[in-house]
Amino acid sequence: MIRFRPAPFSFARAVACLALVLVLNARARASEAPAPAAPAPAPLQGLSAARETAAPAVSSTPSTLLAPLAGNVTGGKETQASPAVRAAQSEKRNIRDEIQGLLNLGASLTDRAAPDYEAAEIAYRQVLNSSDADVRATKSALLGLGHMHRKKGEFTKAAAIYERFLADYPGDERMPDALLELGRTLRDMGAYKLAIARFYSVINSTLKVAGEDFERYQVLAKTAQFEIAETHFAAGEYEEANKYYTKFRLLDVAPVDRARAHFKAADALRREGKLDAAVTAFRAYIEQWPDDENMPEARYLLAMTLRDLKRPQEAFAVALDLLRAEKARVATAPKRWLYWQLVTGNQLANEFFDQGAIVDAHKIYSALLELSPDLSWRLPITYQLGLCFERLGSVERARDSFQSVIDLAGAKPAPQYAELAEMAAWRIEHLAWRDRVTREVSSFFDSTTGKQVANPPTPPPNAATP
């Protein structure tokens, strides 16, 4: 059972609701205002007005000659439309503007950074419940309402609205758009076969289209082909997904779309278990599309694939290439690049450290340290560098790294840094104890008496395992 609860009040909701109230009040005032007294009816209205008011033509002059006139013609003299007609025309324009304003408001509330779905639904339903809304406005409100529910995650409601649109308006020019959105909604619901069927319906509905809208429908058909590949991918049918991504790349599409299909085809090969083929595909993608937005993730996936193939040095090289990427390239999408740099470097560095490849781990940690000034990032990386120096026998550099952790955390470290600072302090004590043991043992074996040391150094108390 779906339970509804009122959303918390916010300034944004207040503005949205106020806008709706103003629109509705304007409609109420317009409908209640008394119409001005009308003079004697004019003999003939202009053609645009005649189509709206259906006023009878009493002049014998052919209508084709009267078309250019803005007013009425009486006795060869131009006159203005009656106040009643002007009021009716003004009211109709106001109604159209109000309806369009509600549609625009619903779209804005749905697609902005902080959406207000409840206010958007109110706007769309005002249009659907209005007797003044024409058919086109009703269709737009239905599509907008479906989009709102889909974005909100209410896929069942969205699917029902799209199905209603298709049932009520089977020959509408926006039917392919509705089919496309319905297919995406069904895929989000996990109904993959039904989704693919809807995408094929998009393709079929655009086959016989010609004229001005031909190019738009061709774009919809190509989009549907890509969505078929995406649906196979989401269903875990990676062989089929790779096949459709590869077919899509052969179409006349924008370079950015072809690049995305190339990337997804390589990822499908990796998920299918064809690792060698995936490595080849990722390398081809990286070479062909160096500036594509998926480049950092592709480098990460290539490094992980090489690791799975037991080719650690190649994985190490790919990781370093990612971490040392040109600043100009990173600047195009800094957050995306930083995310994949951190994920790739941290995962591989930890694995190299655990496997005893300390030199490789140290190189990656050193590169990671330069990526972000954020203390929550630098502290654990500095600590890991200290462990690398300790494993490599560089005691002084290890001690300096651990001391840097303590200094950066501060005298009264924040709760999220306190444990790390405590571990660093314990490592320093451990290094000092080990140094004392080494000196005592050396002194023991260097002594001429060969007697055991009277008071051997006591190891520091246990601390959390690093």
Order of alpha helices (4+ residues) and beta strands (2+ residues): alpha-alpha-alpha-beta-beta-alpha-alpha-alpha-alpha-alpha-alpha-alpha-alpha-alpha-alpha-alpha-alpha-alpha-alpha-alpha-alpha-alpha-alpha
